[in-house]
């Protein structure tokens, strides 16, 4: 049995509006982790991957994995019967042929209930490989939507080029050509590895110690070389030496906070006889609390920076690819989901357009044009 309750129906409306023109019929794969959708357009040029995590629902229950074959156009019509701030509950019994939707108004006693017929859709879930991209671009989603909309008036294709100069979007049409260059202030960084990205997310969520333990276990399983790197890092932090890498600075601060705690605990054990030194012990015990507050404030600052959504990009090598503007304009409809979009590119690899919002993500994969096509 499936029972998933959303705090607001508006989120589901925006999600379907952004993908319904690319995909007509699709299976919502439901399991204990959440609800997933993966489908390709009719021309098999673009792929859409949607994930709604279980934690993003007000209430979520899925006893066993089950597919819900849905016509997205019909589901959109049913969702239009609800207000954006209505609570929406999706219900489906095991092997059911009907999806039940219940809308509960927050400011009144109104409860609306609808049943929508499900479909049997034969679709294979594609295994999307973890790709190490050569270039990554982070920008405001509204800016991306404006660029592709403006260039679509000139031509059918856009060339996206990432170099040290910046990120260039260029289109050539029969009557006019257009080019938009986005520059970055400061040096261009490199694309981070998957492990580094996981560590960054852990620090942003304030879960650094747990993630560090996991990283140590993963590194120990990989081989001896990562062990040496980890040991050298700890030695530098114990000696209070300067660390040049930006990603290691936060690890050093966390380690120093822990080492201060140990020093303060060891001091009272040697000086328990004198009353003055006992006062130092009480003063020392208050210091870690202050440091904990400062680390929390740093975490809030990071979230505020993410909400501002400033243009940024990193690259390992020069990338230049051509894509169909018709599809990019469709992808840009997900702008209503979040104010940030990430583009990931590698030569001869499909473009990844990633919209990551609070309750999950919408990811689009688009194959590049080859030659004069």
N, C-alpha and C positions, 0 to 999 in steps of 0.2 A: 504494500500500500504506500502511496505517496501523499504527503500533506506538506505543502510549502506555503508559508504565509509571509507576504511582503508588507513592509510598513507603508509603502506608497506605490500605487499602481503606475504612477508617472514614469518610474524608472523602466518598467517593462515596456511601456508604450514607446519610449525613446529608443529602446534597444531594437524593437521590431521595425520601427520606422527606418532605422539605419541599414537594415539588412534585407528587407522584404523585396526590394527591386533586384537584388542579386540572386536571391534564393526564393523559390516558390514553395516547394515542399521539403521538409526536413524532419529528422528525428531528434527530439530532445532526449538525450541519454541521461537518465536519472540514477544516481547512486548515493551512498552515504556521504560522499564528499561534496555533492552539489549537483547542478544541472549543466550539462555540456551540449553544445550543438556544433557540428562540423559538416560543412556542405560546400560543393563547388557550383559555380554558375554553369549555365547550359553550354557555354563554349569551352569549359574546362581551362580557362585562363586564370581565374581568380578563385581563391579558397577562403572561406570564412570560418573562423574558430571562435566560439563564444563559451565563456565559463562563468557561471554564477556559483560562488562558493556557499556552502551550507551556513557558514558563520554570518553571511550577509542577510539571511532571512530572519524574521522575527521568531518564527518557529519552523523547524524542518525535520521531517521524518521520511525516511525511505527504507523500507524493510529489506528490499533486494533490488539489484539493478534491473531497470525496466526502461524500454524505449517508448516514447510518445510521438507517434507520427502525426505531424500537424501541417495543415495548410496555413502558411503565414498570413496570407491575405484574409482568411476567415478569422484567424485569431486576432488580427488587428481590428476587425469590425466589432468583435465581441468586447475587446478592451476599450473601444471608444464609448461604450455604455457606462464606463466608470469615470469618476473624477480623478484627477491626478493625485489628490491627497487621500483617496480612499484606500483602506487596507484590502489587499487582494490575497485570497487563499486559493491555491491550486490543489485539487484533489483528484486522485485516480486510483481505483482498486487494481489488484493484481489481474493482469490479462483483461483489463477493461477496454471497451471500445468507445468510451466517452470520457472527456476531460471536464470536470466540474470546476467552475469559477465562481467564487463568492466575493462580493464587494460589500464592505462595511464602511459606512460613512462615519467620520470621526465626530462631527458636530450634530449628529441626529441619530435617530433609531432606525434609519433606513438600511435594509439589508437586501441586496439584489443577488439572484442566483441564476447562473446560465450553464447549460450543458452543450458542449461542442463535440461533434463526432471526430474520432481519431481515424487515422489512415494506416494501412500497411505499406510501409516504404522500405524497399530493399536498397540499402546503402552500406557501403563498406567504409569503416573508419580508417582513414589514412594515418600512418605513423609519421608524424612530423619530426624530422631529426633535429637534434640540438646543433645549430650552426654557429660557428665562431665568425661573426661578421667583421669585415674590414673597416667599416665606417658606421657610426651611429650618430643620429641627429635628434636632438630634443628641442621642441619649439611649441609655442602656443597653438592649439588646435585651430583657433579662429584665423590665425595668420596662414596656416597651411591651407585651410578652406578657401581663403581669399586668393592665394597664389594660383591654385589649380583652377578656380573659377575664372580668374582673369585670363589665364593662358589658354583655357579651353575655347575662348572666343576667337583665338587666332589660328589654332591648329588642332590636330587630332592627337599629337604626341608631345611628350615633354622629356627633355634630357635632364636628368639629375646628376650633377657632377660635384663630388666632394674632393676638395684639395686644400692645401695649406692656406690658400687665399680665402676660402669660405665655402659655402654651399650655394651652387648656382642652379636655378631652374630656367631652362631655355626651351622655347617652342618656335617652330618655323611654320608659317602658313603661306597660302598662295598670295595673299595681299599684304601681309605684315609679319614681322618677326618680333619676338619679345624675350627679354632675359631679366631675371631677378636674382641678385646676389645678396646673400645674408652673410655678414661678416661677424667675427667674434673678437672681442677685446682680449688681448693676452695671448699666451701660447696655446697651441693646439695639443691636447692630450692624446694618449693612445687609448684604444678600445680595451676595456678591462676584461679579464677572464671571468668565467662563470663563478669561480670560487670567490673572487674579489667582489663580485656583485652580491653574492649571498651574504658576505661579511658586512657590506655596506647596509643592506636591508636590516640585518640583525642589529647593527648599531643604531640605526634610525628608530627601531622599535624598542630600544633599550634592553635587548636580549644578548648583549655581547658575550658574557661569560659562557652561556649555553652554546652559542654558535661556535665560540672558540674551541670548546671541547669537541664538538662535532668535527670541526676542521682538523683538529689534531688527530682524531681517529681516522678520518679520510686520508690524511697525509701519511699516517703510519701504515695504512693498508697499501698505499701506492708504492712505497719503497723507502730506501735509506736517504735519498737525496733531500726530500722534503723535511725529514727529521732534522737534518743539519741546519737547514734554513730557519726552522722554528727555534732551535737552540741558540743560534746566533742572535736572533731577534730578542730573546729573553735576556741574554747576556748584556746586550746594549742597554736594555731598559734598567737592569739592575745597577749598572755603572752610571746611570743618568747621562749617557752619552747622547749627542744629537743624532736624530734619525732623519735622513734626507727625504725619504718617501712620505708623501702626504697621508697615505692610507695608514702608516704606522704611527703617526703622531697621536691619534686617539687611543690606540692600543697602549702606547707608552703612558698616557695620562691615567688610564684605568689601572695599569700595573702599579704606577706610583701610588695611587690611592690605596691599593691593597697593601703595598709595602709600608706605607705610613701607618696603616692600621696595626700591622705586625710590630712595628717599632714602638708604637704607643702602648701596645699591650705588654711588650717586654720591659719597658721602662719601670712601671710600677712594681714588677716582681723583684727588681733589684733595690728599690727605694721604699719599701713598705714601712720602714721604721720611722721616718720623719713625716710630720704632718704636712709640712710645706710641699713635699714631693707627692703626697697624696692628693693635694689640691691640683697639682699638675696633671695627675692622672685623670681627675674629673674634667679638667679643661681639655685634655687630650681626647677624651671620649666624645666631646662635642664636635671636634673637628671633622670626623668622617661624615657627620650629619650635614654639615655645611657643604662639604664637597659633593654629597649626594644631590643636594639642591641645585648646585651649579651644573651638574651633569644633566639634570632634568631640564633646566632652562636651555641648555645647548640643544637638547633634542627638540624642544619646541621651536627653536630658531630654525632648525633644519626643515621642519614641516612648513613653517612660514615661507621659507625660501622656495620650497616646492610649489606652494600655492601661487607664488608670483609668476612661475613658468617663464623663465628667461630663456632666450635662444642659446643653445650650446651644442657643440659637436666634438667628436673625437674620431681619430682615424689611424689606421696602421699603414695604409697605402692608398694611392689615388684610385678613386672609383668613378666611373662614368657609365650610366645605363639609361636606356630609353624605355618609356612606359606609355601605355594608352591613357590619355586624360579622361576618357569616359569613365573608366573604372575608378580613377583617383577621385573624381568628383563624387561618385557614389560612396567611396570610403569616407569622404569628408562629412557625410551626413551624421557620423558619430560624434561630431563636435559638441552636440548637445549633451553627451554623456560625461565629458570631462574637458577641462581647459588645457590639457597637455596631450601631445601626440609624440610618439617616438618612431623614427624611420631607421631601419637597419638595412644596410646594403653590402653586397659583395659582388664582384664581377661574375657574370654567368650564373647567378643565384637569384631566386625570386625575392622581390622586395617585401619586407615585413613592415606593415603599418600597425602600430600597437597603441590602442586606447585603453589605458589601465584606470579603472574607476574603483570606488571604494568596495563595491560588492563583487567585483570580478574584473573581467577584461573582454574586449572585442579585438581580435587580431585578423588582419587581412594579409593574404599572400598573393602577390601579383607577379606573373612571369614577365621577364623583360622582352622587348622586341629585338629581333635579330636581323641585322642587315637592313634592307629597305622595306621590310614588312610594316 
